[in-house]
Amino acid sequence: QTCALPISQQLPQYSQYLINDYVLNPGITGNKEYFEAKTNHRFQWVGLTDAPRTFILSMHGPIKAENMGVGGYLFTDVTGPTSRVGVYGSYAYHIDLNGDDMKLSLGLFGGIMQYNIDGSKITLVQKDDPLAKAGIESIVIPDAGAGAYWYGEKYYLGVSVPQLLQNKLELTGNGSEIGRLTSHYFVMGGYKFELDSDFEVEPSFLMKYVAPVPVQFDLSARVSYQRTFWVGGSYRTDDAMSVLIGYSMQDKLFFGYSYDVTTTDLKNYSSGTHEVMLGMRFNVKKEEPREESETMFD
């Protein structure tokens, strides 16, 4: 019997999905008036050997004359003997539903992913397993995803399906199948409340599902002050609680940090999870006042 990948959540998770939601839903591509680039560095379960480490770099923006958005991102995700590297491009078309106040965008991700597995780092019960004789196996496969995003001045709701193609993962040396990519289902939404001219509160949620794992929710809220500084908190069911902070410099450079406190038995072995985000916006227009539903870290 060949070693197989577990049927569970295969995609890395992000505590700062509020800040870099684009990587979860291609429908978000180009939903602002400017281009923006962001990096996320996530160090999960610090203290555990071979704990997951994730890096992602993304950029997207609008083509206003055509009501379109274009973008792309790359990522690396390393967990013990396995690692993934992916490069994706995205496209979205934005439809005005009610003037400038309500829009619907439909988007697609497409790209390639390299899956690597180092058999020498895996202890196997069956010595005749193909992985027992393998060194580093590398598999390159195409991948795609789709999403829809409905948004207005104060609200947003999105649905997306990454890993839509569900491609097989086969060892290049002998053609043995070790698993396949599984489609995930994401639903995210939120609403922005202006308390006064200085403060804004934004509750939000992210629902994640991949069969046969139970549905998981991220329930979050953040408070921003003059679009310059913000603090927030998040609870991920059956996993962790998070504290989030961020700062913006002249609405062009921005920084975010989150710290996860594990709520499962892993807390006995890990000191928590750190995630750092850096971002930059290009050609940001002066706003007099702000008309779109943009906070400093959208």
Phi and psi in degrees as a GROMACS rama.xvg file:
@    title "Ramachandran Plot"
@    xaxis  label "Phi"
@    yaxis  label "Psi"
@TYPE xy
-83.6911  142.323  THR-2
-59.6584  134.427  CYS-3
-125.674  154.102  ALA-4
-70.5496  142.67  LEU-5
-67.4904  147.852  PRO-6
-87.2133  95.9564  ILE-7
-158.94  -171.256  SER-8
-65.3026  117.661  GLN-9
-97.2449  -18.6754  GLN-10
-89.4938  144.68  LEU-11
-65.8163  151.869  PRO-12
-109.061  156.476  GLN-13
-131.023  128.4  TYR-14
-72.5929  -26.3997  SER-15
-98.9452  41.9474  GLN-16
-62.6309  -25.3078  TYR-17
-61.2718  -31.7523  LEU-18
-91.1083  -40.6394  ILE-19
-119.28  59.5536  ASN-20
-70.6583  -19.978  ASP-21
-55.1905  -37.8784  TYR-22
-71.2472  -10.1663  VAL-23
-97.7666  -19.6339  LEU-24
-148.03  112.753  ASN-25
-66.345  -17.1308  PRO-26
-64.5329  -17.8147  GLY-27
-79.3906  -12.9127  ILE-28
-52.4298  121.54  THR-29
73.1401  25.0433  GLY-30
-84.3651  1.31712  ASN-31
-109.93  178.478  LYS-32
-88.1796  3.72176  GLU-33
-147.034  166.285  TYR-34
-86.4933  146.918  PHE-35
-143.428  145.361  GLU-36
-118.774  141.61  ALA-37
-141.494  148.649  LYS-38
-125.011  140.993  THR-39
-123.414  132.198  ASN-40
-121.188  119.893  HIS-41
-121.154  126.234  ARG-42
-116.684  99.0833  PHE-43
-91.6466  141.537  GLN-44
51.9181  56.8524  TRP-45
-57.446  132.34  VAL-46
108.751  -21.0342  GLY-47
-89.5282  137.634  LEU-48
-66.08  135.302  THR-49
60.2262  31.6816  ASP-50
-69.1192  155.135  ALA-51
-62.2457  141.121  PRO-52
-133.043  129.34  ARG-53
-129.621  137.044  THR-54
-130.474  137.942  PHE-55
-142.163  139.003  ILE-56
-127.56  124.527  LEU-57
-134.509  155.751  SER-58
-154.184  136.631  MET-59
-156.756  161.757  HIS-60
-172.662  177.489  GLY-61
-95.3604  154.529  PRO-62
-114.028  88.7792  ILE-63
-61.5917  -37.551  LYS-64
-63.6215  -22.8882  ALA-65
-110.957  4.98768  GLU-66
55.9286  37.4606  ASN-67
-124.493  163.638  MET-68
-133.252  146.472  GLY-69
-133.673  153.737  VAL-70
-175.342  -171.164  GLY-71
-174.257  164.158  GLY-72
-154.87  158.549  TYR-73
-130.359  153.393  LEU-74
-148.812  156.117  PHE-75
-128.976  139.901  THR-76
-139.781  114.788  ASP-77
-117.58  126.763  VAL-78
-137.742  102.35  THR-79
57.8939  -124.192  GLY-80
-80.573  -3.11211  PRO-81
-114.207  149.046  THR-82
-150.617  154.861  SER-83
-134.107  140.633  ARG-84
-130.241  129.961  VAL-85
-136.733  147.669  GLY-86
-130.72  125.132  VAL-87
-132.974  148.626  TYR-88
-115.84  158.471  GLY-89
-139.485  155.406  SER-90
-143.813  140.631  TYR-91
-142.381  147.051  ALA-92
-115.98  129.363  TYR-93
-106.706  130.165  HIS-94
-115.212  126.488  ILE-95
-76.6619  121.908  ASP-96
-99.5898  -26.9822  LEU-97
-153.685  71.6097  ASN-98
65.7321  -134.519  GLY-99
-96.8645  0.783052  ASP-100
-88.0387  -30.2012  ASP-101
-132.401  129.586  MET-102
-137.452  155.644  LYS-103
-128.654  129.791  LEU-104
-122.588  142.613  SER-105
-119.583  129.838  LEU-106
-137.825  162.309  GLY-107
-134.761  140.303  LEU-108
-104.058  145.41  PHE-109
-151.907  140.506  GLY-110
178.946  -162.471  GLY-111
-126.785  151.365  ILE-112
-132.513  136.032  MET-113
-106.465  122.663  GLN-114
-107.231  125.571  TYR-115
-117.892  141.242  ASN-116
-140.186  129.856  ILE-117
-102.633  100.009  ASP-118
-62.7983  -26.3162  GLY-119
-69.0398  -16.0493  SER-120
-97.5825  4.48533  LYS-121
-111.213  129.642  ILE-122
-90.496  119.353  THR-123
-111.022  141.468  LEU-124
-72.2361  -42.0089  VAL-125
-94.9527  116.304  GLN-126
-70.6384  -19.1212  LYS-127
-89.0246  3.81301  ASP-128
-59.8005  135.054  ASP-129
-53.6423  -29.5422  PRO-130
-69.4778  -21.8619  LEU-131
-64.5006  -28.0378  ALA-132
-101.498  -0.300334  LYS-133
-91.8733  146.956  ALA-134
-90.1285  -120.949  GLY-135
-94.0516  115.613  ILE-136
-97.9204  137.976  GLU-137
-126.396  129.929  SER-138
-125.946  126.504  ILE-139
-113.145  124.949  VAL-140
-138.005  152.498  ILE-141
-76.4573  157.043  PRO-142
-148.714  157.768  ASP-143
-156.11  159.98  ALA-144
-152.662  164.258  GLY-145
-139.348  155.624  ALA-146
-160.157  159.158  GLY-147
-130.185  146.341  ALA-148
-142.138  120.16  TYR-149
-109.969  124.717  TRP-150
-149.647  155.245  TYR-151
-142.315  -159.678  GLY-152
-66.0714  -34.5391  GLU-153
-123.035  -2.31558  LYS-154
-140.841  163.159  TYR-155
-159.529  148.347  TYR-156
-149.94  126.273  LEU-157
-133.694  150.503  GLY-158
-132.01  134.443  VAL-159
-146.446  155.794  SER-160
-132.903  92.5371  VAL-161
-73.3942  164.624  PRO-162
51.9192  49.74  GLN-163
-67.7091  -30.5438  LEU-164
-78.7158  -22.125  LEU-165
53.7273  48.4797  GLN-166
-69.865  151.905  ASN-167
-76.2946  149.333  LYS-168
-109.315  113.735  LEU-169
-121.588  139.884  GLU-170
-66.1815  131.152  LEU-171
-69.0235  -26.0276  THR-172
-74.188  -39.3861  GLY-173
-131.431  2.69177  ASN-174
75.3437  10.6182  GLY-175
-73.3052  135.593  SER-176
-84.8844  127.233  GLU-177
-106.909  2.1256  ILE-178
150.648  -167.142  GLY-179
-153.352  157.836  ARG-180
-70.3158  139.973  LEU-181
-114.301  134.829  THR-182
-64.9262  135.621  SER-183
-108.946  157.164  HIS-184
-126.974  119.795  TYR-185
-115.95  137.01  PHE-186
-131.036  125.851  VAL-187
-131.689  151.026  MET-188
-162.647  163.154  GLY-189
-171.744  168.978  GLY-190
-142.992  143.88  TYR-191
-111.877  121.878  LYS-192
-107.919  125.821  PHE-193
-90.2515  113.294  GLU-194
-75.9717  -41.0512  LEU-195
-161.421  -162.998  ASP-196
-70.0303  -14.9148  SER-197
-105.772  -35.6736  ASP-198
-111.509  142.665  PHE-199
-137.347  137.454  GLU-200
-115.107  134.482  VAL-201
-131.19  97.3665  GLU-202
-79.1076  149.2  PRO-203
-156.122  168.969  SER-204
-145.222  155.969  PHE-205
-135.918  121.002  LEU-206
-105.294  133.367  MET-207
-126.69  135.02  LYS-208
-143.663  133.491  TYR-209
-144.173  126.029  VAL-210
-67.1291  143.19  ALA-211
-99.0302  22.9063  PRO-212
-73.9496  142.705  VAL-213
-60.514  154.927  PRO-214
-60.9451  138.1  VAL-215
-118.486  140.808  GLN-216
-119.548  140.124  PHE-217
-108.132  119.301  ASP-218
-112.555  119.345  LEU-219
-134.007  162.298  SER-220
-156.39  144.846  ALA-221
-140.107  152.062  ARG-222
-120.27  125.906  VAL-223
-111.717  147.409  SER-224
-119.029  115.447  TYR-225
50.8496  31.6067  GLN-226
54.8874  24.7953  ARG-227
-118.507  -37.0992  THR-228
-136.381  142.994  PHE-229
-146.876  155.314  TRP-230
-134.667  153.681  VAL-231
-161.561  175.637  GLY-232
-144.119  157.409  GLY-233
-149.006  148.365  SER-234
-127.426  123.465  TYR-235
-107.522  119.662  ARG-236
-59.7238  136.329  THR-237
57.4631  32.6528  ASP-238
-151.446  -66.6862  ASP-239
-161.52  163.43  ALA-240
-116.782  144.318  MET-241
-129.036  147.674  SER-242
-115.12  133.735  VAL-243
-128.645  140.414  LEU-244
-137.503  158.72  ILE-245
-160.123  160.218  GLY-246
-146.896  140.466  TYR-247
-118.821  139.224  SER-248
-111.996  106.532  MET-249
56.9201  28.2686  GLN-250
61.6259  19.3211  ASP-251
-123.501  -41.8094  LYS-252
-110.025  138.024  LEU-253
-147.596  159.459  PHE-254
-137.993  140.961  PHE-255
-138.523  147.398  GLY-256
-141.893  141.361  TYR-257
-136.474  148.686  SER-258
-128.775  123.105  TYR-259
-99.1042  132.094  ASP-260
-103.272  115.572  VAL-261
-67.703  135.752  THR-262
-104.534  -3.95727  THR-263
-93.188  -174.383  THR-264
-65.1268  -14.2461  ASP-265
-62.9544  -18.0569  LEU-266
-62.513  -19.4628  LYS-267
-75.7314  -13.4392  ASN-268
-123.843  -14.1305  TYR-269
-123.086  144.925  SER-270
-88.1417  1.53275  SER-271
122.861  -171.294  GLY-272
-127.477  134.891  THR-273
-112.277  139.897  HIS-274
-139.55  128.138  GLU-275
-121.167  135.317  VAL-276
-126.896  135.681  MET-277
-124.935  143.949  LEU-278
-147.7  161.183  GLY-279
-145.746  139.502  MET-280
-112.451  147.217  ARG-281
-119.819  137.682  PHE-282
56.1413  46.7501  ASN-283
-76.4228  127.183  VAL-284
-82.8599  148.924  LYS-285
-67.4294  135.561  LYS-286
-114.007  137.262  GLU-287
-122.533  0.579545  GLU-288
-110.22  -177.637  PRO-289
-71.6325  132.522  ARG-290
-112.508  -25.0613  GLU-291
-91.3602  165.064  GLU-292
-83.1635  68.7313  SER-293
-120.632  124.434  GLU-294
-99.4774  174.389  THR-295
-66.5785  -20.7824  MET-296
-117.862  24.551  PHE-297
